[in-house]
Amino acid sequence: MKRNPILYGIIVVMIVEFLTGMATGFDLSVRLYYALAILLLAGWLWAKSSSEQMTAEVQRPKGPYTVGDSISETVILRSSGGTPKAWVEVEDETDLLGVQFKQVASLGLMVAFDRLEMSGTVSRRGEYTVGPLVARTADPFSMFPQEIQFGGYETVLVYPKIVDIPDFASPSIHLVGDNSRRQRARVLSTDVASVREYEPGDSLGRIHWLSTARTGELMVKQFDQGSSSDMWVLFDQHADSFAAIGDDTTDEMGATVAASVIDKYNQGFLPVGYAANGSQSLVAAPDRSAHQREQIMRHIAASKPVGDVTLLESLAELERDLGQNTSLVVITSSSDGPWVEALGGLARRGVRVSTVLINRGSYGGESNRDALDHLTATGVSTYPMARGDSIASALLSRLGGDQEGLRQASVRAHTDILETASVSSDTAGSSGATDNKDDKDGDE
């Protein structure tokens, strides 16, 4: 009844007029009943003719897009005859946040088609659907509304926003040479380690023609990276770290930072690796190819902050790949925990650790100020960020990382070890003195 109130209203009037005419023999009631019946039949035929003679074409956006981009599409609605369609509501259904593809077209007796331009602005990263296209029309009295679907749906990927950031995390060297620790990379080197299948984005100059001729498929050379400096970006997407105020979330800010870091250093021809464990998990070894960047950006766009892998577990998984010439950027809004000491241990090993700590309290969540205090006390370079902050400005404001905290932490650890050894020595000495006294008493 909500969908067709006019139709049900007319049916009620027809029943009343029919009963009145049968009970009283009043001719006007019977005639009105027949007139309403003819109106219903004419309206039904009108609506069916309008819907059956209509076709539509839609040119949808392909993407991928970036947060803040304008997204638009074109719909061409055609009528091949039938009754006039003075009012046709056209909507391409979508779950894009803040975007609505919806307009009204008019196809009269002399109008064969109408072209509609619809657009909106994407406000949040993610993987969304657009479609199917729905056209809604009806008879002049809206007794029989018709809804026609055209085509299916398509997927649109929205990447996080990329901002220009300062160089805050470059590794100490950018060399390719020999090292006993061998890693596979697409970086040019004097040593070819193996071959693999061609991937989009690989240079044609790296094709290994002998292997290609032998296998019948394009094969490319894979080099040893040697002592080349790597960069790793670790994005924490654990469910407990998430906080949000409306559309502003810690995860959205973290995704913007991660995408910006990867874009900056990838354009600088630095091998960049990425690790995250959200609704989707990805560990991508350091590389600088277009294929690698596309893979990481797609993961950042699609993965949601619902992971159950803690930051400490993610660090343990990456530890074997973090060497002295490696730079590690950790993006998190976690509270204090063992992961802080783990980062301090990596920094003491020579890994250049940079932690982007998002203030969860500014997003309505539980404060993680304790993590900031612990990080700075440990000597790990920390860049605090709060809701509404400029990312570029925040990455210019470093706390800790002057090696003083690392030195103090090492001194504290060394002191603890000496104290433990001293206590053990005193305990052993006391135990030995007691034994000697017991032996003397026994002799006496």
C-alpha positions as CSV (number, residue, x, y, z in Angstrom):
1,M,0.0,0.0,0.0
2,K,3.0,2.3,0.6
3,R,4.1,1.7,-3.0
4,N,0.7,2.1,-4.7
5,P,-1.5,4.3,-2.4
6,I,-3.5,5.7,-5.3
7,L,-4.3,2.3,-6.7
8,Y,-5.6,1.0,-3.4
9,G,-7.6,4.1,-2.9
10,I,-9.3,3.8,-6.2
11,I,-10.0,0.1,-5.5
12,V,-11.7,1.0,-2.2
13,V,-13.8,3.7,-4.0
14,M,-14.8,1.1,-6.6
15,I,-15.9,-1.4,-4.0
16,V,-17.9,1.3,-2.1
17,E,-19.6,2.5,-5.3
18,F,-20.4,-1.1,-6.4
19,L,-22.0,-1.9,-3.1
20,T,-23.9,1.4,-3.0
21,G,-25.3,0.8,-6.5
22,M,-26.3,-2.8,-5.8
23,A,-28.0,-1.8,-2.5
24,T,-29.8,1.3,-3.7
25,G,-30.1,0.8,-7.4
26,F,-28.5,4.3,-7.9
27,D,-27.3,4.4,-11.6
28,L,-24.6,7.0,-10.9
29,S,-22.8,4.8,-8.5
30,V,-22.8,1.9,-11.0
31,R,-21.6,4.2,-13.8
32,L,-18.8,5.6,-11.6
33,Y,-17.8,2.0,-10.8
34,Y,-17.4,1.2,-14.5
35,A,-15.6,4.4,-15.2
36,L,-13.0,3.7,-12.5
37,A,-12.6,0.2,-13.8
38,I,-11.9,1.5,-17.3
39,L,-9.4,4.0,-15.8
40,L,-7.6,1.2,-14.0
41,L,-7.3,-0.8,-17.3
42,A,-6.2,2.2,-19.3
43,G,-3.6,3.1,-16.6
44,W,-2.2,-0.5,-16.6
45,L,-1.9,-0.5,-20.4
46,W,-0.2,2.9,-20.3
47,A,2.3,1.9,-17.7
48,K,3.2,-1.4,-19.4
49,S,3.6,0.3,-22.8
50,S,5.9,2.9,-21.2
51,S,8.2,0.4,-19.6
52,E,8.4,-2.1,-22.5
53,Q,9.4,0.5,-25.1
54,M,12.3,2.0,-23.1
55,T,16.0,1.2,-23.3
56,A,19.0,2.6,-21.6
57,E,22.8,2.7,-21.9
58,V,25.2,3.7,-19.2
59,Q,28.8,4.7,-19.4
60,R,30.1,4.1,-15.9
61,P,33.4,5.2,-14.3
62,K,36.2,2.7,-14.5
63,G,38.7,4.0,-11.9
64,P,40.6,3.6,-9.9
65,Y,40.0,6.9,-8.2
66,T,41.5,8.7,-5.3
67,V,39.7,10.3,-2.3
68,G,38.6,13.8,-3.3
69,D,38.3,12.9,-7.1
70,S,35.1,13.7,-9.0
71,I,33.4,10.6,-10.3
72,S,30.8,10.9,-13.1
73,E,28.8,8.8,-15.5
74,T,26.6,9.3,-18.5
75,V,23.1,7.7,-19.1
76,I,21.4,7.7,-22.4
77,L,17.7,6.8,-22.2
78,R,15.8,5.9,-25.4
79,S,12.1,5.4,-26.2
80,S,11.2,3.4,-29.3
81,G,7.5,4.3,-29.2
82,G,4.5,3.7,-27.1
83,T,2.9,6.2,-24.7
84,P,4.6,9.4,-23.8
85,K,6.8,9.3,-20.7
86,A,6.8,12.8,-19.1
87,W,8.5,11.7,-15.9
88,V,11.2,9.0,-15.7
89,E,13.3,8.7,-12.6
90,V,16.8,7.3,-13.5
91,E,19.1,6.0,-10.7
92,D,22.3,4.1,-10.9
93,E,22.4,2.4,-7.5
94,T,25.7,2.6,-5.7
95,D,27.2,2.3,-2.2
96,L,29.7,5.1,-2.7
97,L,29.6,7.3,0.4
98,G,28.2,10.7,-0.3
99,V,27.5,10.0,-4.0
100,Q,24.1,9.6,-5.6
101,F,23.6,9.0,-9.3
102,K,19.9,10.1,-9.6
103,Q,18.1,12.3,-12.1
104,V,14.7,12.8,-13.8
105,A,14.3,12.5,-17.6
106,S,11.4,13.3,-19.9
107,L,10.5,11.4,-23.0
108,G,7.5,13.0,-24.7
109,L,5.8,12.0,-28.0
110,M,8.4,13.9,-30.0
111,V,11.4,13.0,-27.9
112,A,13.3,9.8,-28.8
113,F,16.1,10.0,-26.2
114,D,17.5,11.9,-23.3
115,R,21.1,12.2,-22.1
116,L,21.8,12.5,-18.4
117,E,25.1,13.5,-16.8
118,M,25.5,12.6,-13.1
119,S,28.5,13.1,-10.9
120,G,29.7,13.2,-7.3
121,T,32.8,13.4,-5.2
122,V,34.3,10.3,-3.5
123,S,35.1,11.0,0.2
124,R,36.5,7.7,1.5
125,R,38.7,4.9,0.2
126,G,37.3,1.5,-0.4
127,E,35.9,-1.0,-2.9
128,Y,32.4,0.0,-4.0
129,T,29.8,-1.2,-6.5
130,V,27.9,0.9,-9.0
131,G,24.8,-0.5,-10.6
132,P,22.4,-1.8,-11.7
133,L,20.7,1.1,-13.5
134,V,17.1,1.5,-12.5
135,A,14.4,3.5,-14.5
136,R,11.1,4.2,-12.7
137,T,8.0,5.3,-14.6
138,A,4.3,5.1,-14.3
139,D,0.9,6.0,-15.8
140,P,-0.4,9.7,-15.5
141,F,-2.1,8.9,-12.2
142,S,0.8,6.9,-10.7
143,M,-1.5,3.9,-10.2
144,F,0.9,1.3,-11.6
145,P,4.6,2.4,-11.0
146,Q,7.0,0.4,-13.1
147,E,10.7,-0.3,-12.3
148,I,13.1,-1.5,-15.0
149,Q,16.7,-2.6,-14.4
150,F,19.3,-2.4,-17.1
151,G,22.6,-4.3,-16.9
152,G,24.5,-5.4,-13.8
153,Y,27.0,-3.8,-11.5
154,E,30.6,-2.9,-11.7
155,T,33.3,-2.5,-9.0
156,V,35.0,0.9,-8.4
157,L,38.2,1.1,-6.4
158,V,38.9,4.3,-4.5
159,Y,42.5,4.8,-3.4
160,P,43.4,6.7,-0.2
161,K,44.3,10.3,-0.6
162,I,48.0,10.9,-1.4
163,V,49.6,14.1,0.1
164,D,53.1,15.5,-0.5
165,I,55.2,14.7,2.6
166,P,58.8,15.5,3.6
167,D,61.6,12.9,3.5
168,F,61.6,11.7,7.0
169,A,62.5,8.0,6.7
170,S,65.1,7.4,4.0
171,P,67.5,4.5,4.7
172,S,71.1,5.3,5.3
173,I,72.4,4.0,1.9
174,H,71.1,3.5,-1.6
175,L,73.6,1.1,-3.0
176,V,73.4,-2.2,-4.9
177,G,76.4,-4.5,-4.3
178,D,77.5,-7.8,-2.8
179,N,76.3,-9.1,0.5
180,S,76.2,-12.6,2.0
181,R,72.5,-12.0,2.7
182,R,70.8,-12.6,-0.6
183,Q,67.4,-11.1,-1.4
184,R,65.4,-11.3,-4.6
185,A,64.6,-8.0,-6.2
186,R,63.8,-6.3,-9.5
187,V,66.6,-3.9,-8.9
188,L,69.3,-4.0,-11.5
189,S,72.4,-5.7,-10.2
190,T,75.5,-7.5,-11.5
191,D,74.1,-10.8,-10.3
192,V,71.1,-12.6,-11.8
193,A,69.5,-14.9,-9.2
194,S,66.7,-16.5,-11.0
195,V,63.9,-16.0,-13.5
196,R,60.1,-15.7,-13.0
197,E,57.0,-15.1,-15.1
198,Y,56.5,-11.7,-16.6
199,E,54.2,-9.3,-14.7
200,P,52.6,-6.1,-16.0
201,G,54.9,-3.2,-15.3
202,D,58.1,-5.2,-15.8
203,S,60.7,-3.7,-18.2
204,L,61.0,-5.5,-21.6
205,G,64.8,-5.0,-21.2
206,R,64.8,-7.6,-18.3
207,I,63.2,-10.4,-20.3
208,H,65.3,-13.6,-20.3
209,W,64.9,-14.8,-23.9
210,L,66.4,-18.2,-23.4
211,S,63.9,-19.1,-20.7
212,T,61.1,-17.5,-22.7
213,A,62.0,-19.7,-25.7
214,R,62.2,-22.8,-23.6
215,T,58.9,-22.3,-21.7
216,G,56.9,-20.6,-24.3
217,E,56.0,-17.8,-21.8
218,L,57.6,-14.5,-21.1
219,M,60.2,-14.8,-18.4
220,V,62.1,-12.0,-16.7
221,K,65.4,-11.9,-14.8
222,Q,65.4,-11.6,-11.0
223,F,68.4,-10.0,-9.4
224,D,70.1,-10.2,-6.1
225,Q,69.6,-7.1,-4.1
226,G,72.8,-7.4,-2.1
227,S,73.3,-4.6,0.4
228,S,70.7,-2.3,-1.2
229,S,68.8,-0.4,1.4
230,D,65.2,-1.3,1.8
231,M,62.1,0.4,3.2
232,W,59.3,-1.4,4.9
233,V,55.9,0.2,5.7
234,L,53.9,-1.6,8.4
235,F,50.3,-0.5,8.7
236,D,48.5,-1.6,11.9
237,Q,44.9,-2.6,11.2
238,H,44.1,-4.4,14.4
239,A,40.5,-4.0,15.5
240,D,41.4,-2.7,19.0
241,S,43.3,0.2,17.5
242,F,40.3,1.6,15.6
243,A,38.5,4.8,16.7
244,A,36.2,7.1,14.8
245,I,34.2,10.3,15.0
246,G,31.7,10.3,12.1
247,D,33.5,9.8,8.8
248,D,36.9,10.7,10.4
249,T,38.7,7.5,11.5
250,T,42.2,6.6,12.7
251,D,42.2,4.0,9.9
252,E,41.5,6.6,7.2
253,M,44.4,8.8,8.4
254,G,46.7,5.8,8.7
255,A,45.8,4.7,5.1
256,T,46.6,8.3,3.9
257,V,50.0,8.2,5.6
258,A,50.8,4.7,4.3
259,A,49.8,5.6,0.7
260,S,51.7,8.8,0.8
261,V,54.9,7.2,2.1
262,I,54.8,4.4,-0.5
263,D,54.1,6.9,-3.3
264,K,57.0,9.2,-2.3
265,Y,59.7,6.6,-1.9
266,N,58.5,4.5,-4.8
267,Q,58.8,7.5,-7.1
268,G,62.3,7.9,-5.6
269,F,63.2,4.5,-7.0
270,L,63.6,3.0,-3.6
271,P,62.5,-0.6,-3.0
272,V,59.5,-0.4,-0.7
273,G,57.9,-3.3,1.0
274,Y,54.5,-3.3,2.8
275,A,52.8,-5.4,5.5
276,A,49.3,-5.1,6.9
277,N,46.8,-7.5,8.5
278,G,43.3,-6.2,8.4
279,S,40.3,-7.8,6.7
280,Q,42.8,-8.8,4.1
281,S,46.5,-9.6,4.8
282,L,49.4,-8.7,2.6
283,V,53.2,-9.0,3.0
284,A,54.9,-7.6,-0.1
285,A,58.7,-7.8,-0.2
286,P,60.6,-4.5,-1.1
287,D,60.3,-3.7,-4.8
288,R,59.9,-0.5,-6.9
289,S,57.9,-1.7,-9.9
290,A,54.6,-0.3,-11.0
291,H,53.0,-3.7,-10.4
292,Q,54.2,-3.7,-6.7
293,R,52.8,-0.2,-6.1
294,E,49.4,-1.1,-7.7
295,Q,49.2,-4.2,-5.6
296,I,49.9,-2.3,-2.3
297,M,47.5,0.6,-3.2
298,R,44.7,-1.9,-4.0
299,H,45.2,-3.6,-0.6
300,I,45.2,-0.3,1.3
301,A,42.0,0.7,-0.5
302,A,40.1,-2.6,0.1
303,S,41.4,-3.8,3.6
304,K,39.3,-2.8,6.6
305,P,40.5,-2.3,10.2
306,V,39.1,-5.6,11.6
307,G,42.3,-7.6,11.9
308,D,43.2,-9.9,14.8
309,V,47.0,-9.9,14.3
310,T,48.7,-7.7,16.8
311,L,51.4,-5.2,16.0
312,L,54.0,-7.3,17.9
313,E,53.1,-10.4,15.9
314,S,53.5,-8.4,12.6
315,L,56.9,-7.1,13.8
316,A,58.0,-10.7,14.6
317,E,57.0,-11.8,11.1
318,L,59.1,-9.0,9.5
319,E,62.1,-9.3,11.8
320,R,64.1,-11.6,9.6
321,D,63.8,-9.1,6.7
322,L,65.0,-6.1,8.7
323,G,68.7,-5.5,8.4
324,Q,71.2,-2.8,9.3
325,N,70.5,-0.8,6.1
326,T,66.7,-1.1,6.4
327,S,64.2,1.7,7.2
328,L,60.9,0.7,8.9
329,V,57.9,3.0,9.1
330,V,55.3,1.9,11.5
331,I,51.8,3.5,11.3
332,T,49.6,2.7,14.3
333,S,47.1,4.0,16.9
334,S,47.8,1.3,19.4
335,S,48.2,1.7,23.1
336,D,51.5,1.0,24.9
337,G,52.7,-2.6,24.8
338,P,55.6,-5.0,24.2
339,W,55.7,-3.7,20.6
340,V,57.5,-0.5,21.8
341,E,60.4,-2.5,23.2
342,A,60.5,-4.5,20.0
343,L,60.9,-1.3,18.0
344,G,63.6,-0.2,20.4
345,G,65.5,-3.5,19.9
346,L,65.3,-3.1,16.1
347,A,66.6,0.5,16.4
348,R,69.6,-0.7,18.5
349,R,70.4,-3.3,15.8
350,G,70.7,-0.4,13.2
351,V,67.3,-0.4,11.7
352,R,66.0,3.1,11.1
353,V,62.7,3.0,12.8
354,S,60.1,5.8,12.4
355,T,56.8,5.5,14.2
356,V,53.7,7.5,13.1
357,L,51.5,7.4,16.2
358,I,47.9,8.5,15.6
359,N,46.3,10.0,18.7
360,R,43.3,7.7,19.2
361,G,41.9,10.0,21.9
362,S,41.3,12.7,19.4
363,Y,39.0,10.3,17.5
364,G,36.9,9.6,20.5
365,G,38.7,6.4,21.6
366,E,40.8,5.5,24.6
367,S,43.9,7.6,24.9
368,N,47.2,6.1,23.8
369,R,49.4,8.8,25.3
370,D,51.3,6.0,27.3
371,A,52.6,4.7,24.0
372,L,54.0,8.1,23.0
373,D,55.8,8.5,26.3
374,H,57.2,5.0,26.1
375,L,58.4,5.4,22.5
376,T,60.2,8.7,23.3
377,A,61.7,7.2,26.4
378,T,63.0,4.3,24.4
379,G,64.5,6.6,21.8
380,V,62.4,5.6,18.8
381,S,61.7,8.4,16.3
382,T,58.0,9.2,16.8
383,Y,55.7,11.5,14.8
384,P,52.5,12.1,16.7
385,M,49.3,12.9,14.8
386,A,45.9,14.0,15.9
387,R,42.6,14.4,14.2
388,G,42.6,17.4,11.9
389,D,46.4,17.7,11.8
390,S,48.3,18.3,8.6
391,I,50.2,15.1,7.8
392,A,53.1,16.9,6.1
393,S,53.5,19.2,9.1
394,A,53.3,16.4,11.6
395,L,56.0,14.5,9.8
396,L,58.3,17.5,10.4
397,S,57.8,17.3,14.2
398,R,59.9,14.3,15.5
399,L,60.0,13.3,19.1
400,G,62.9,11.1,20.3
401,G,65.3,9.4,17.9
402,D,68.3,11.4,18.9
403,Q,70.0,8.2,20.1
404,E,70.0,9.5,23.7
405,G,67.0,7.4,24.6
406,L,68.5,4.4,23.0
407,R,71.7,4.9,24.9
408,Q,69.8,5.3,28.2
409,A,67.7,2.2,27.5
410,S,70.9,0.2,26.8
411,V,72.5,1.6,30.0
412,R,69.3,0.6,32.0
413,A,69.4,-2.9,30.5
414,H,73.1,-3.3,31.2
415,T,72.5,-2.0,34.8
416,D,69.7,-4.5,35.3
417,I,71.9,-7.3,34.1
418,L,74.7,-6.3,36.5
419,E,72.3,-5.9,39.4
420,T,70.9,-9.4,38.7
421,A,74.4,-10.8,38.5
422,S,75.4,-9.0,41.8
423,V,72.3,-10.4,43.6
424,S,73.1,-13.9,42.4
425,S,76.7,-13.6,43.5
426,D,75.7,-12.3,47.0
427,T,73.2,-15.1,47.3
428,A,75.8,-17.7,46.3
429,G,78.4,-16.1,48.8
430,S,76.0,-16.2,51.6
431,S,75.1,-19.8,50.8
432,G,78.8,-20.7,50.8
433,A,79.5,-19.1,54.1
434,T,76.6,-20.9,55.7
435,D,77.9,-24.2,54.4
436,N,81.4,-23.5,55.7
437,K,80.0,-22.7,59.2
438,D,78.0,-25.9,59.2
439,D,81.0,-28.0,58.2
440,K,83.1,-26.4,61.1
441,D,80.3,-27.1,63.7
442,G,80.2,-30.7,62.5
443,D,84.0,-31.1,62.9
444,E,83.8,-29.8,66.4
